[in-house]
Amino acid sequence: MVWPLIKILPKRTHFRFVRFAYFAAFLSVIVVLASFASVFSAGFRQSPIAMYEHAEGTPMQKVGYILSQGFNLGIDFRGGAVMELTAPEPIDLAPVRSGLVALQLGDIQAQSFNDPRHATVTYQLLGGDANAVTTRVQERLRQLVPGVTFSRAEVVSPKVSEELFSGGLIALGLAILLMLVYIWFRFEWQFGVGAVFALFHDTILTLGLFSVTRLEFTLTVIAAVLTIIGYSMNDTVVVFDRLRENYRKYKRMPRPDVIDLSTNETLSRTMMTSITALLAALALWFFGGETLEGFAIAMTFGIVIGTYSSIYVAAPVTLLWAPRREENVAARGEISTPPQTAR
């Protein structure tokens, strides 16, 4: 039995995607540059020159400091401690925050789960002994929350947090590089460049979203970006596979028409996959709690952007380096009559 909603989708589409490729490219370049500017200006809140002069160390360390200010780094990347609380009665977070502020532990965050009897508290160590600070915090929480118990207490040192941040950025770069090598060997180098443009586009825009909105940037967000890279590459490979097949099948057809034809032929598959993944990401966003909120937001945004880049970035970029087949056809005096790919 066929799912009834599938009947709404047309069996064959005839959209002229390449017609809007230049406008889409201009829009993508503007948004990517804005994302870069946000990362290097602390979300458009500080001057990168002033941050560079304020930072200490070597030039590379100063650049690293600027990048770290570009995001609202979580406890994983800035160092500190996280503690999970459980109480017999619902926990009032307002007195918890105000009570811990008096301990002068820097940035303090208190968040609740779907169950109001459970909460997490994160705080910075600020150079103090981790065990002593944790003991002070637990004693204060016992005064603020009657009957509280502690189910988890983790400490991340500043040194480890710096390594996690740099390691996360290196992982993103290596993932994009390995994808380029994969596409290069499977298809052609032009396809590899198009795929890397799309992956770079999706990654930078996702990072720009977290930089502008100042959503907490944690290791789960890095995991989400790596997942987005895999999702976007999977979608791009499907389009490239059909594109290579149609290049061989319609040798006299101009490349823009082949791209339109290939994109239309894979559009239904692309949309169904994107909608299915989007529903899962939205479910995580609304029902996964605050712990998974950053991951779900990154996945939701990445799925939408990844679908867009597969259509308007990856395939059209191959036109920049590919020979103009339509000119070769015209020079031979041949007439290309492609199938109906547009109306």
VOMAR-42970 format. One record per residue (C-alpha): residue number from 1; x negated, y negated, z. Coordinates in steps of 0.001 Angstrom, whole numbers, padded with zeros to 6 digits. Example, Ala and Ser with C-alpha at 12.3 -4.5 7.8 and 13.67 -1.06 7.14 Angstrom:
2
{1, {-012300, 004500, 007800}}
{2, {-013670, 001060, 007140}}
This chain:
343
{1, {000000, 000000, 000000}}
{2, {-001361, -003410, -000969}}
{3, {-001530, -006094, 001687}}
{4, {001294, -008553, 000791}}
{5, {-000851, -011672, 001145}}
{6, {-003254, -010411, -001529}}
{7, {-000465, -010915, -004074}}
{8, {-000773, -014660, -003477}}
{9, {-004290, -014672, -004932}}
{10, {-004441, -014851, -008740}}
{11, {-006022, -011880, -010459}}
{12, {-008062, -014118, -012776}}
{13, {-009217, -017687, -012162}}
{14, {-010572, -020194, -014665}}
{15, {-012237, -022904, -012595}}
{16, {-015006, -025013, -014115}}
{17, {-017429, -025043, -011207}}
{18, {-020461, -026297, -013125}}
{19, {-018521, -029386, -014190}}
{20, {-018713, -030640, -010589}}
{21, {-022214, -029306, -009930}}
{22, {-023909, -032711, -010175}}
{23, {-021472, -034321, -007771}}
{24, {-021833, -031367, -005382}}
{25, {-025643, -031585, -005649}}
{26, {-025569, -035316, -004847}}
{27, {-023298, -034697, -001867}}
{28, {-025495, -031826, -000610}}
{29, {-028680, -033905, -000873}}
{30, {-027086, -036752, 001102}}
{31, {-025869, -034438, 003866}}
{32, {-029209, -032576, 004056}}
{33, {-031122, -035851, 004360}}
{34, {-028695, -037012, 007044}}
{35, {-029280, -033753, 008930}}
{36, {-033036, -034260, 008744}}
{37, {-032646, -037829, 009976}}
{38, {-030509, -036634, 012883}}
{39, {-033044, -033991, 013941}}
{40, {-035904, -036529, 013905}}
{41, {-033937, -039276, 015674}}
{42, {-032335, -037331, 018547}}
{43, {-028952, -037307, 016850}}
{44, {-029299, -040938, 015616}}
{45, {-029826, -042046, 019220}}
{46, {-033554, -042858, 019310}}
{47, {-036264, -044122, 016994}}
{48, {-038681, -041388, 015850}}
{49, {-041546, -043910, 015873}}
{50, {-040835, -044837, 019492}}
{51, {-040616, -041151, 020480}}
{52, {-043916, -040416, 018720}}
{53, {-045662, -043245, 020566}}
{54, {-044145, -042144, 023869}}
{55, {-045177, -038483, 023483}}
{56, {-048522, -037191, 024694}}
{57, {-050978, -034711, 023194}}
{58, {-052055, -033930, 019650}}
{59, {-050074, -035083, 016594}}
{60, {-048525, -031615, 016278}}
{61, {-047459, -031702, 019926}}
{62, {-045911, -035116, 019378}}
{63, {-043955, -033824, 016398}}
{64, {-042836, -030880, 018516}}
{65, {-041635, -033308, 021170}}
{66, {-039605, -035226, 018556}}
{67, {-038006, -031975, 017334}}
{68, {-037164, -030949, 020887}}
{69, {-035364, -034271, 021384}}
{70, {-033345, -033662, 018244}}
{71, {-031194, -031063, 020008}}
{72, {-029427, -030691, 023311}}
{73, {-031628, -027776, 024316}}
{74, {-030195, -025162, 026630}}
{75, {-031901, -023579, 029568}}
{76, {-033591, -021084, 027224}}
{77, {-035639, -023823, 025579}}
{78, {-036202, -026450, 028249}}
{79, {-036895, -024234, 031255}}
{80, {-034812, -023844, 034381}}
{81, {-032469, -021375, 036017}}
{82, {-028967, -020040, 035446}}
{83, {-026799, -018510, 038164}}
{84, {-023424, -016752, 037939}}
{85, {-020944, -017263, 040772}}
{86, {-017949, -015251, 041903}}
{87, {-015487, -016376, 044563}}
{88, {-012246, -014975, 046003}}
{89, {-010442, -018226, 045125}}
{90, {-010617, -020442, 042004}}
{91, {-013831, -022480, 041976}}
{92, {-013504, -026266, 041883}}
{93, {-016414, -027365, 039682}}
{94, {-016337, -031075, 040557}}
{95, {-017628, -030721, 044144}}
{96, {-020094, -028076, 042950}}
{97, {-021663, -030515, 040476}}
{98, {-021721, -033428, 042926}}
{99, {-023111, -031233, 045714}}
{100, {-025971, -029945, 043570}}
{101, {-026829, -033409, 042233}}
{102, {-027911, -034330, 045768}}
{103, {-030665, -031697, 045528}}
{104, {-032272, -033706, 042678}}
{105, {-032701, -030795, 040298}}
{106, {-032479, -032804, 037096}}
{107, {-029801, -031914, 034571}}
{108, {-027154, -029764, 036283}}
{109, {-024295, -028026, 034504}}
{110, {-021416, -026055, 035992}}
{111, {-019076, -024168, 033669}}
{112, {-016161, -021834, 034286}}
{113, {-015047, -018740, 032377}}
{114, {-011509, -017759, 031457}}
{115, {-011220, -016497, 035019}}
{116, {-011437, -019586, 037302}}
{117, {-012970, -017434, 040041}}
{118, {-016135, -017028, 037948}}
{119, {-018561, -019790, 036945}}
{120, {-022150, -020424, 035889}}
{121, {-024523, -023062, 037220}}
{122, {-027668, -024147, 035357}}
{123, {-030338, -026465, 036699}}
{124, {-033935, -027490, 036077}}
{125, {-036851, -026531, 038306}}
{126, {-038858, -029748, 037757}}
{127, {-042141, -028142, 038728}}
{128, {-040987, -026698, 042046}}
{129, {-041332, -023120, 043228}}
{130, {-038609, -021117, 041488}}
{131, {-037776, -018849, 044428}}
{132, {-037616, -021722, 046918}}
{133, {-035394, -023818, 044646}}
{134, {-033085, -020848, 043990}}
{135, {-032755, -020253, 047728}}
{136, {-031847, -023922, 048310}}
{137, {-029239, -023823, 045562}}
{138, {-027652, -020642, 046882}}
{139, {-027481, -022053, 050421}}
{140, {-025810, -025217, 049153}}
{141, {-023328, -023226, 047051}}
{142, {-022363, -021123, 050079}}
{143, {-021435, -024375, 051830}}
{144, {-019480, -025680, 048838}}
{145, {-017702, -022455, 047801}}
{146, {-016481, -020252, 050681}}
{147, {-017061, -016540, 050135}}
{148, {-019220, -017062, 047021}}
{149, {-021380, -014217, 045735}}
{150, {-024132, -014340, 043118}}
{151, {-023995, -011731, 040372}}
{152, {-026922, -012997, 038287}}
{153, {-029819, -015417, 038723}}
{154, {-032359, -015896, 035938}}
{155, {-035307, -018269, 035744}}
{156, {-037031, -019445, 032544}}
{157, {-040341, -021245, 033014}}
{158, {-041135, -024326, 030870}}
{159, {-044029, -022447, 029232}}
{160, {-041764, -019588, 028177}}
{161, {-039095, -022013, 026982}}
{162, {-041591, -023768, 024700}}
{163, {-042615, -020417, 023220}}
{164, {-038967, -019455, 022710}}
{165, {-038232, -022732, 020896}}
{166, {-041237, -022493, 018584}}
{167, {-040622, -018769, 018055}}
{168, {-037018, -019425, 017103}}
{169, {-038018, -021996, 014471}}
{170, {-040682, -019623, 013102}}
{171, {-038080, -016844, 012877}}
{172, {-035824, -019074, 010787}}
{173, {-038681, -019973, 008437}}
{174, {-039795, -016363, 008017}}
{175, {-036221, -015237, 007343}}
{176, {-035876, -017723, 004471}}
{177, {-039318, -016778, 003079}}
{178, {-038550, -013045, 003121}}
{179, {-035223, -013667, 001407}}
{180, {-037089, -015513, -001364}}
{181, {-039395, -012520, -001870}}
{182, {-036429, -010126, -001944}}
{183, {-034496, -012109, -004552}}
{184, {-037660, -012654, -006618}}
{185, {-038284, -008913, -006911}}
{186, {-034648, -007967, -007416}}
{187, {-033771, -010634, -009992}}
{188, {-036047, -013393, -011378}}
{189, {-038016, -016181, -009761}}
{190, {-035378, -018724, -010880}}
{191, {-032790, -016794, -008903}}
{192, {-035129, -016726, -005915}}
{193, {-035479, -020505, -005972}}
{194, {-031703, -020895, -006168}}
{195, {-031206, -018542, -003228}}
{196, {-033792, -020357, -001100}}
{197, {-032165, -023706, -001906}}
{198, {-028854, -022295, -000680}}
{199, {-030364, -020817, 002497}}
{200, {-032280, -024012, 003239}}
{201, {-029082, -025991, 002650}}
{202, {-027033, -023824, 005042}}
{203, {-029709, -023771, 007764}}
{204, {-030403, -027507, 007776}}
{205, {-026701, -028413, 007796}}
{206, {-026023, -026083, 010723}}
{207, {-028953, -027540, 012671}}
{208, {-027747, -031031, 011758}}
{209, {-024299, -030229, 013155}}
{210, {-025783, -029307, 016536}}
{211, {-028074, -032329, 016472}}
{212, {-025300, -034846, 015771}}
{213, {-022673, -033370, 018087}}
{214, {-025217, -032602, 020860}}
{215, {-023734, -029165, 021385}}
{216, {-025968, -027016, 023553}}
{217, {-028681, -025379, 021451}}
{218, {-029570, -021945, 022828}}
{219, {-030974, -018624, 021677}}
{220, {-027462, -017510, 020743}}
{221, {-027315, -020380, 018258}}
{222, {-030607, -019182, 016724}}
{223, {-029019, -015736, 016425}}
{224, {-025991, -017312, 014752}}
{225, {-028169, -019174, 012224}}
{226, {-030020, -015944, 011377}}
{227, {-026643, -014254, 010900}}
{228, {-025552, -017099, 008641}}
{229, {-028687, -016614, 006545}}
{230, {-027833, -012938, 006088}}
{231, {-024192, -013689, 005292}}
{232, {-025045, -016407, 002783}}
{233, {-027641, -014187, 001100}}
{234, {-025144, -011319, 000815}}
{235, {-022639, -013620, -000877}}
{236, {-025314, -015072, -003153}}
{237, {-026548, -011621, -004227}}
{238, {-023028, -010668, -005340}}
{239, {-022809, -013766, -007547}}
{240, {-026350, -013261, -008889}}
{241, {-025656, -009620, -009693}}
{242, {-022663, -010552, -011829}}
{243, {-024578, -013489, -013311}}
{244, {-027440, -011241, -014452}}
{245, {-024971, -008767, -015908}}
{246, {-023157, -011482, -017872}}
{247, {-026431, -012988, -019109}}
{248, {-027138, -009651, -020787}}
{249, {-023560, -009191, -021967}}
{250, {-022978, -012670, -023414}}
{251, {-026355, -013555, -024886}}
{252, {-024951, -016324, -027078}}
{253, {-022901, -018027, -024409}}
{254, {-024242, -021276, -022893}}
{255, {-025576, -020847, -019384}}
{256, {-023028, -023182, -017700}}
{257, {-020211, -021081, -019171}}
{258, {-021870, -017858, -017977}}
{259, {-022164, -019301, -014472}}
{260, {-018497, -020327, -014493}}
{261, {-017460, -016913, -015748}}
{262, {-019544, -015045, -013166}}
{263, {-018376, -017223, -010281}}
{264, {-014731, -016793, -011249}}
{265, {-015100, -013033, -011561}}
{266, {-016504, -012777, -008012}}
{267, {-014327, -015506, -006494}}
{268, {-011613, -013223, -005109}}
{269, {-014202, -011035, -003388}}
{270, {-015967, -014114, -002011}}
{271, {-012781, -015624, -000627}}
{272, {-011524, -012407, 000976}}
{273, {-014899, -011777, 002645}}
{274, {-015136, -015377, 003859}}
{275, {-011595, -015427, 005248}}
{276, {-012115, -012140, 007083}}
{277, {-015393, -013306, 008639}}
{278, {-013865, -016698, 009430}}
{279, {-010982, -015111, 011337}}
{280, {-013462, -013159, 013473}}
{281, {-015523, -016296, 014172}}
{282, {-012403, -018294, 015097}}
{283, {-011309, -015531, 017472}}
{284, {-014703, -015778, 019209}}
{285, {-014380, -019554, 019352}}
{286, {-010948, -019618, 020989}}
{287, {-011096, -016476, 023128}}
{288, {-014802, -015828, 023698}}
{289, {-015245, -018365, 026470}}
{290, {-017840, -021093, 026861}}
{291, {-020708, -018602, 026798}}
{292, {-020047, -017738, 023141}}
{293, {-018762, -021148, 022084}}
{294, {-022007, -022310, 020471}}
{295, {-022407, -019017, 018599}}
{296, {-018799, -019141, 017363}}
{297, {-019034, -022776, 016228}}
{298, {-022254, -022091, 014335}}
{299, {-020733, -019008, 012681}}
{300, {-017526, -020822, 011693}}
{301, {-019408, -023745, 010183}}
{302, {-021979, -021457, 008556}}
{303, {-019366, -019267, 006859}}
{304, {-017699, -022297, 005278}}
{305, {-021009, -023842, 004206}}
{306, {-022370, -020481, 003031}}
{307, {-019358, -019940, 000765}}
{308, {-019783, -023428, -000664}}
{309, {-023524, -022998, -001266}}
{310, {-023064, -019662, -003060}}
{311, {-020810, -021392, -005575}}
{312, {-022254, -024899, -005861}}
{313, {-025919, -024559, -004859}}
{314, {-027410, -021125, -005557}}
{315, {-026104, -020483, -009081}}
{316, {-026218, -024070, -010506}}
{317, {-029831, -024515, -009319}}
{318, {-030912, -021831, -011820}}
{319, {-030020, -024292, -014595}}
{320, {-032930, -026559, -013617}}
{321, {-035606, -024048, -014692}}
{322, {-033728, -021874, -017146}}
{323, {-034085, -022492, -020904}}
{324, {-031164, -024158, -022600}}
{325, {-029582, -021209, -024324}}
{326, {-026906, -023351, -025923}}
{327, {-029576, -025379, -027736}}
{328, {-031212, -022175, -029004}}
{329, {-027845, -020957, -030228}}
{330, {-027190, -024238, -032013}}
{331, {-030642, -024137, -033628}}
{332, {-029891, -020704, -035068}}
{333, {-026565, -021936, -036368}}
{334, {-024649, -019429, -034263}}
{335, {-021274, -020139, -032741}}
{336, {-020612, -019085, -029191}}
{337, {-017021, -018298, -028350}}
{338, {-016885, -017358, -024707}}
{339, {-013830, -015847, -023113}}
{340, {-011369, -018183, -021439}}
{341, {-013134, -019296, -018252}}
{342, {-011422, -022655, -017932}}
{343, {-008147, -024362, -018643}}
